[in-house]
Every structure is written in C-alpha cells, then in structure tokens.
C-alpha cells in the first residue's frame, strides 16, 4: 500500500474514532440530562404529594378541632386555641408534636412588682385582665393555668416582660371567649332537645301538635340556631 494512502486511512480511522467518542459523550450527556429531568419530576411529584397530604391533614384538623383562633408563645411554651374548644400546649420548638386537648378552663394571674423612681414597689394581682401598663422593668411572677380533659398546664414566667403579660392576657381572653361561644351554642340545642322530649312524651300525639313541633324546629334552623344536620336528626326523632 502506498505510504500516502496508508496515512489517509489512519487519518480517516482517527476521525471516525473521534466522531464515535463524541457521539458516546453526547449520548451520555443526554442520558444524564434526562435523568436529572426525571429526578426533578419525581421530586416535584413527591413535593406535590406531600403538599396535598398536608392540606388534607389540615382540613381534617379543621373539621375535627376547628380553626386556629390564637397562637402565642409564653416563655418556653407555645399555646394554640381553636374555635371548637380545643387547645395545644407544647414547647416552642416542638409545635408539631403537640396533641389536641379539650379546653375546660383558662385563666391568667400575676403578682408583678414595678420599681418607681423613688424605689417604691407597686404590686398588682390580676386574674384574666392582667395589668398591661407595666414595663420591662418587672419583678414577680406571671401564671397561665389551662385545664383540659387530659391535664392542667401551669405556665410560669418570672420575671415577666410586657410582651409576656400581653400574650397571657390575649390567650386567657381568647380562650374564655371560645368557651363562652360554645356554651351559648349549646343552649338552643338543649332547648330544642327538651322540647322534642316533651313532644315525644305526649301520647298519643295528634297531627296538630306534631306540626307545631316541626314548625319550631324549622324556626330554630332558619334562625341559625340549629345546623341542617341537627335539624334532620331531631326531625327524624320527632316523627319516629
């Protein structure tokens, strides 16, 4: 084989080898790119699934325990109160581990000493309406007592800051407001159930008295004092 032809063949072989290497590199890059895209899609899918699961969890919590009314940090504790009468008490850094407890009672009290310019001491003992005019120059003790269906939580801060006093005041006021609201909502239901029991005790019940009791239930429902579910339940009991 002529020397020039041999060199041409070698050059052609080198070009082909280089092209093959480039092709393999290109395919490897494409595979890596496709893998990155697939991983990104998988992560996005997992993140979306976690987001959906979190939304469902929060929705279930709202249906069972109510919506969050207030959340306050008190010392090393975090207190959250919900509008269906539940409370969660936890450490500030362990909020997600707190369990839901049925709120039975809540109150705040303080024994706070404030120094005056003359060195005198002003003492304040307050329940539910703690003194909000005090400053950070405080001495004494601040308490928040939360009674639930599981236990009694006693949060003690000493010495309290103005922020601590305001936080406890807000919690006590909001918690008592929720309890009062729930108590008011129970009154129409108890009244309707009592009326239903009286009506059922009337034997035999004529059509006029049955119609009257049904009209009373309708009036309570239309006034918003009975939910549709409560209305239907009492209606079934009445006509059974």
C-alpha positions, 0 to 999 in steps of 0.5 A: 500500500502506498505510504500516502494512502496508508496515512489517509486511512489512519487519518480517516480511522482517527476521525471516525474514532473521534466522531464515535467518542463524541457521539458516546459523550453526547449520548451520555450527556443526554442520558444524564440530562434526562435523568436529572429531568426525571429526578426533578419530576419525581421530586416535584411529584413527591413535593406535590404529594406531600403538599396535598397530604398536608392540606388534607391533614389540615382540613381534617384538623379543621373539621375535627378541632376547628380553626386556629383562633390564637397562637402565642408563645409564653416563655418556653411554651407555645399555646394554640386555641381553636374555635371548637374548644380545643387547645395545644400546649407544647414547647416552642420548638416542638409545635408539631408534636403537640396533641389536641386537648379539650379546653375546660378552663383558662385563666391568667394571674400575676403578682408583678412588682414595678420599681418607681423612681423613688424605689417604691414597689407597686404590686398588682394581682390580676386574674384574666385582665392582667395589668398591661401598663407595666414595663420591662422593668418587672419583678414577680411572677406571671401564671397561665393555668389551662385545664383540659380533659387530659391535664392542667398546664401551669405556665410560669414566667418570672420575671415577666416582660410586657410582651409576656403579660400581653400574650397571657392576657390575649390567650386567657381572653381568647380562650374564655371567649371560645368557651363562652361561644360554645356554651351559648351554642349549646343552649338552643340545642338543649332547648330544642332537645327538651322540647322534642322530649316533651313532644315525644312524651305526649301520647298519643300525639295528634297531627296538630301538635306534631306540626307545631313541633316541626314548625319550631324546629324549622324556626330554630334552623332558619334562625341559625340556631340549629345546623341542617344536620341537627335539624334532620336528626331531631326531625327524624326523632320527632316523627319516629 
